[in-house]
């Protein structure tokens, strides 16, 4: 029999203090019965002697200190899971909200998961095709990787997220593939955009969607990504599926964390965020990976907006330390009308070399990737030079690099939100662009490969 307490001593924001408790554990689920009979849920955040600090999931409005009854349920927050989750939509706390029947769960899992033992990790080295040239070719995503997207306010990260969710696939394989999509603190308008896109394109049929809206309690934002990752781990490691987890927007998650930290009167760190922001983000990002001896994998694409486009802001800064690279969206390319406006030069996938080459993509992948990076950087430099000194100051070769850069942005980067290119189509397009340059300038590609793939001049 669970003991009932009527010893609520304080309520501050989303936090409640209960005195005189016994045997209560950290992260334990709490049932709160208000004087009106309404029930709310919470979770133990801190224990100090016989005092427990509880974070409330539905907010503290209307709570009467004297008449509120509190029960500690002796179990953590869990998610009911089943293979029937695929194709369904849930709210930020894991409750079905698509109007369909409730799930019949196979089991209930603790949403905090268990850290993957480093010894049990398998190295990520299998290619995932997103259908987006700038990612597949130049910043290749591999199974088990965590590759964040750094965006800015007003940039089309939601369109990019929807495009990846719609197009992502495992090539040369008949293994099962699923997308888990977690929307964290987004507006109703954004939620409508995602749901309409998923339904219209059929992406919903292989997706598990968790949606936490901006007007939901901030505390729910802490649970939403953990719900999504728990569902992903279940599908990957128990149902042998390859799961891509897209989480947007991690900035809203970090700000919810800051709000709770302030309510707890903790000493703030950089920009008011708690000092444990790094370790907290790591508990999410490190849940990506592959396990030795299992077929499935969890791959993560967290999306975050950089406040004031500042890449040194704590959220992108710490995310960059934990993850394996970053995809950066460019305001300059966006203002020129390019979609998706991915800024190739500062973007990076640290595992790209592991997922490319013969048998995974194509033998010419690495060589063309290095050549495209080099040529684009040279062309950008030549464009900047001509802006200062005039085009007449450029050599004939420099003009060729400028021509390549313009074509690269217009034809390669600017593929649109609904163009799904295979890696073979992307590589063929790359060769088509490289033929603009004199053969002598293609120094990063071996002669036998140039002979085989470089289109002959018209």
WOBELDA-V294842 format. One record per residue. N is the residue number from 1. RES is the residue in one small letter. OMEGA is omega as a letter, one per 20 degrees, with the letter a starting at -180 (999 if undefined). Layout:
n->N res->RES omega->OMEGA
n->N res->RES omega->OMEGA
This chain:
n->1 res->x omega->a
n->2 res->x omega->a
n->3 res->x omega->a
n->4 res->x omega->a
n->5 res->x omega->r
n->6 res->x omega->a
n->7 res->x omega->r
n->8 res->x omega->a
n->9 res->x omega->a
n->10 res->x omega->r
n->11 res->x omega->r
n->12 res->x omega->a
n->13 res->x omega->a
n->14 res->x omega->a
n->15 res->x omega->r
n->16 res->x omega->r
n->17 res->x omega->r
n->18 res->x omega->a
n->19 res->x omega->r
n->20 res->x omega->a
n->21 res->x omega->r
n->22 res->x omega->r
n->23 res->x omega->a
n->24 res->x omega->a
n->25 res->x omega->r
n->26 res->x omega->r
n->27 res->x omega->a
n->28 res->x omega->r
n->29 res->x omega->a
n->30 res->x omega->r
n->31 res->x omega->a
n->32 res->x omega->r
n->33 res->x omega->a
n->34 res->x omega->a
n->35 res->x omega->a
n->36 res->x omega->a
n->37 res->x omega->r
n->38 res->x omega->a
n->39 res->x omega->r
n->40 res->x omega->a
n->41 res->x omega->r
n->42 res->x omega->a
n->43 res->x omega->a
n->44 res->x omega->a
n->45 res->x omega->a
n->46 res->x omega->r
n->47 res->x omega->r
n->48 res->x omega->a
n->49 res->x omega->r
n->50 res->x omega->r
n->51 res->x omega->r
n->52 res->x omega->r
n->53 res->x omega->a
n->54 res->x omega->r
n->55 res->x omega->a
n->56 res->x omega->a
n->57 res->x omega->a
n->58 res->x omega->r
n->59 res->x omega->a
n->60 res->x omega->a
n->61 res->x omega->r
n->62 res->x omega->a
n->63 res->x omega->r
n->64 res->x omega->a
n->65 res->x omega->a
n->66 res->x omega->a
n->67 res->x omega->a
n->68 res->x omega->r
n->69 res->x omega->a
n->70 res->x omega->r
n->71 res->x omega->r
n->72 res->x omega->a
n->73 res->x omega->r
n->74 res->x omega->r
n->75 res->x omega->a
n->76 res->x omega->r
n->77 res->x omega->a
n->78 res->x omega->r
n->79 res->x omega->r
n->80 res->x omega->a
n->81 res->x omega->r
n->82 res->x omega->r
n->83 res->x omega->r
n->84 res->x omega->r
n->85 res->x omega->a
n->86 res->x omega->a
n->87 res->x omega->a
n->88 res->x omega->r
n->89 res->x omega->a
n->90 res->x omega->r
n->91 res->x omega->a
n->92 res->x omega->r
n->93 res->x omega->r
n->94 res->x omega->r
n->95 res->x omega->r
n->96 res->x omega->r
n->97 res->x omega->r
n->98 res->x omega->r
n->99 res->x omega->a
n->100 res->x omega->a
n->101 res->x omega->r
n->102 res->x omega->r
n->103 res->x omega->r
n->104 res->x omega->a
n->105 res->x omega->r
n->106 res->x omega->r
n->107 res->x omega->r
n->108 res->x omega->a
n->109 res->x omega->r
n->110 res->x omega->a
n->111 res->x omega->r
n->112 res->x omega->r
n->113 res->x omega->r
n->114 res->x omega->r
n->115 res->x omega->r
n->116 res->x omega->r
n->117 res->x omega->a
n->118 res->x omega->r
n->119 res->x omega->a
n->120 res->x omega->a
n->121 res->x omega->r
n->122 res->x omega->a
n->123 res->x omega->r
n->124 res->x omega->a
n->125 res->x omega->a
n->126 res->x omega->a
n->127 res->x omega->r
n->128 res->x omega->a
n->129 res->x omega->r
n->130 res->x omega->a
n->131 res->x omega->a
n->132 res->x omega->a
n->133 res->x omega->a
n->134 res->x omega->r
n->135 res->x omega->a
n->136 res->x omega->a
n->137 res->x omega->a
n->138 res->x omega->r
n->139 res->x omega->a
n->140 res->x omega->r
n->141 res->x omega->r
n->142 res->x omega->a
n->143 res->x omega->r
n->144 res->x omega->a
n->145 res->x omega->r
n->146 res->x omega->a
n->147 res->x omega->a
n->148 res->x omega->r
n->149 res->x omega->r
n->150 res->x omega->a
n->151 res->x omega->r
n->152 res->x omega->a
n->153 res->x omega->r
n->154 res->x omega->r
n->155 res->x omega->a
n->156 res->x omega->r
n->157 res->x omega->r
n->158 res->x omega->r
n->159 res->x omega->r
n->160 res->x omega->r
n->161 res->x omega->a
n->162 res->x omega->r
n->163 res->x omega->r
n->164 res->x omega->r
n->165 res->x omega->a
n->166 res->x omega->a
n->167 res->x omega->a
n->168 res->x omega->r
n->169 res->x omega->r
n->170 res->x omega->a
n->171 res->x omega->r
n->172 res->x omega->a
n->173 res->x omega->r
n->174 res->x omega->r
n->175 res->x omega->a
n->176 res->x omega->a
n->177 res->x omega->r
n->178 res->x omega->r
n->179 res->x omega->r
n->180 res->x omega->a
n->181 res->x omega->r
n->182 res->x omega->r
n->183 res->x omega->a
n->184 res->x omega->r
n->185 res->x omega->a
n->186 res->x omega->r
n->187 res->x omega->r
n->188 res->x omega->r
n->189 res->x omega->r
n->190 res->x omega->r
n->191 res->x omega->r
n->192 res->x omega->r
n->193 res->x omega->a
n->194 res->x omega->a
n->195 res->x omega->r
n->196 res->x omega->a
n->197 res->x omega->a
n->198 res->x omega->a
n->199 res->x omega->a
n->200 res->x omega->a
n->201 res->x omega->r
n->202 res->x omega->a
n->203 res->x omega->a
n->204 res->x omega->a
n->205 res->x omega->r
n->206 res->x omega->a
n->207 res->x omega->r
n->208 res->x omega->a
n->209 res->x omega->r
n->210 res->x omega->a
n->211 res->x omega->r
n->212 res->x omega->a
n->213 res->x omega->a
n->214 res->x omega->a
n->215 res->x omega->r
n->216 res->x omega->r
n->217 res->x omega->a
n->218 res->x omega->a
n->219 res->x omega->r
n->220 res->x omega->a
n->221 res->x omega->r
n->222 res->x omega->a
n->223 res->x omega->a
n->224 res->x omega->a
n->225 res->x omega->r
n->226 res->x omega->r
n->227 res->x omega->a
n->228 res->x omega->a
n->229 res->x omega->r
n->230 res->x omega->r
n->231 res->x omega->a
n->232 res->x omega->a
n->233 res->x omega->r
n->234 res->x omega->a
n->235 res->x omega->a
n->236 res->x omega->a
n->237 res->x omega->r
n->238 res->x omega->a
n->239 res->x omega->r
n->240 res->x omega->r
n->241 res->x omega->r
n->242 res->x omega->a
n->243 res->x omega->r
n->244 res->x omega->r
n->245 res->x omega->r
n->246 res->x omega->a
n->247 res->x omega->r
n->248 res->x omega->j
n->249 res->x omega->a
n->250 res->x omega->r
n->251 res->x omega->r
n->252 res->x omega->r
n->253 res->x omega->a
n->254 res->x omega->a
n->255 res->x omega->r
n->256 res->x omega->r
n->257 res->x omega->r
n->258 res->x omega->a
n->259 res->x omega->a
n->260 res->x omega->r
n->261 res->x omega->r
n->262 res->x omega->r
n->263 res->x omega->r
n->264 res->x omega->a
n->265 res->x omega->r
n->266 res->x omega->r
n->267 res->x omega->a
n->268 res->x omega->r
n->269 res->x omega->a
n->270 res->x omega->r
n->271 res->x omega->r
n->272 res->x omega->r
n->273 res->x omega->a
n->274 res->x omega->a
n->275 res->x omega->a
n->276 res->x omega->a
n->277 res->x omega->a
n->278 res->x omega->a
n->279 res->x omega->r
n->280 res->x omega->r
n->281 res->x omega->a
n->282 res->x omega->r
n->283 res->x omega->r
n->284 res->x omega->a
n->285 res->x omega->a
n->286 res->x omega->r
n->287 res->x omega->r
n->288 res->x omega->r
n->289 res->x omega->r
n->290 res->x omega->r
n->291 res->x omega->r
n->292 res->x omega->r
n->293 res->x omega->r
n->294 res->x omega->a
n->295 res->x omega->a
n->296 res->x omega->r
n->297 res->x omega->r
n->298 res->x omega->r
n->299 res->x omega->a
n->300 res->x omega->r
n->301 res->x omega->r
n->302 res->x omega->r
n->303 res->x omega->r
n->304 res->x omega->r
n->305 res->x omega->a
n->306 res->x omega->r
n->307 res->x omega->a
n->308 res->x omega->r
n->309 res->x omega->a
n->310 res->x omega->a
n->311 res->x omega->r
n->312 res->x omega->r
n->313 res->x omega->a
n->314 res->x omega->a
n->315 res->x omega->r
n->316 res->x omega->a
n->317 res->x omega->a
n->318 res->x omega->r
n->319 res->x omega->r
n->320 res->x omega->r
n->321 res->x omega->a
n->322 res->x omega->a
n->323 res->x omega->a
n->324 res->x omega->r
n->325 res->x omega->r
n->326 res->x omega->r
n->327 res->x omega->a
n->328 res->x omega->r
n->329 res->x omega->a
n->330 res->x omega->r
n->331 res->x omega->a
n->332 res->x omega->r
n->333 res->x omega->r
n->334 res->x omega->r
n->335 res->x omega->r
n->336 res->x omega->r
n->337 res->x omega->a
n->338 res->x omega->r
n->339 res->x omega->i
n->340 res->x omega->a
n->341 res->x omega->a
n->342 res->x omega->r
n->343 res->x omega->a
n->344 res->x omega->a
n->345 res->x omega->r
n->346 res->x omega->r
n->347 res->x omega->a
n->348 res->x omega->r
n->349 res->x omega->a
n->350 res->x omega->a
n->351 res->x omega->a
n->352 res->x omega->a
n->353 res->x omega->a
n->354 res->x omega->a
n->355 res->x omega->a
n->356 res->x omega->r
n->357 res->x omega->a
n->358 res->x omega->a
n->359 res->x omega->r
n->360 res->x omega->r
n->361 res->x omega->r
n->362 res->x omega->a
n->363 res->x omega->a
n->364 res->x omega->a
n->365 res->x omega->a
n->366 res->x omega->a
n->367 res->x omega->a
n->368 res->x omega->r
n->369 res->x omega->a
n->370 res->x omega->a
n->371 res->x omega->r
n->372 res->x omega->r
n->373 res->x omega->a
n->374 res->x omega->a
n->375 res->x omega->a
n->376 res->x omega->r
n->377 res->x omega->r
n->378 res->x omega->r
n->379 res->x omega->r
n->380 res->x omega->r
n->381 res->x omega->a
n->382 res->x omega->r
n->383 res->x omega->r
n->384 res->x omega->r
n->385 res->x omega->a
n->386 res->x omega->r
n->387 res->x omega->a
n->388 res->x omega->a
n->389 res->x omega->a
n->390 res->x omega->a
n->391 res->x omega->a
n->392 res->x omega->a
n->393 res->x omega->a
n->394 res->x omega->r
n->395 res->x omega->r
n->396 res->x omega->r
n->397 res->x omega->r
n->398 res->x omega->r
n->399 res->x omega->r
n->400 res->x omega->r
n->401 res->x omega->r
n->402 res->x omega->r
n->403 res->x omega->r
n->404 res->x omega->a
n->405 res->x omega->r
n->406 res->x omega->r
n->407 res->x omega->r
n->408 res->x omega->a
n->409 res->x omega->a
n->410 res->x omega->a
n->411 res->x omega->a
n->412 res->x omega->a
n->413 res->x omega->a
n->414 res->x omega->a
n->415 res->x omega->r
n->416 res->x omega->a
n->417 res->x omega->a
n->418 res->x omega->r
n->419 res->x omega->a
n->420 res->x omega->a
n->421 res->x omega->r
n->422 res->x omega->r
n->423 res->x omega->r
n->424 res->x omega->r
n->425 res->x omega->r
n->426 res->x omega->a
n->427 res->x omega->r
n->428 res->x omega->r
n->429 res->x omega->r
n->430 res->x omega->r
n->431 res->x omega->r
n->432 res->x omega->r
n->433 res->x omega->a
n->434 res->x omega->a
n->435 res->x omega->r
n->436 res->x omega->a
n->437 res->x omega->r
n->438 res->x omega->a
n->439 res->x omega->a
n->440 res->x omega->a
n->441 res->x omega->a
n->442 res->x omega->a
n->443 res->x omega->a
n->444 res->x omega->a
n->445 res->x omega->a
n->446 res->x omega->a
n->447 res->x omega->a
n->448 res->x omega->r
n->449 res->x omega->r
n->450 res->x omega->r
n->451 res->x omega->a
n->452 res->x omega->a
n->453 res->x omega->a
n->454 res->x omega->r
n->455 res->x omega->r
n->456 res->x omega->a
n->457 res->x omega->r
n->458 res->x omega->999
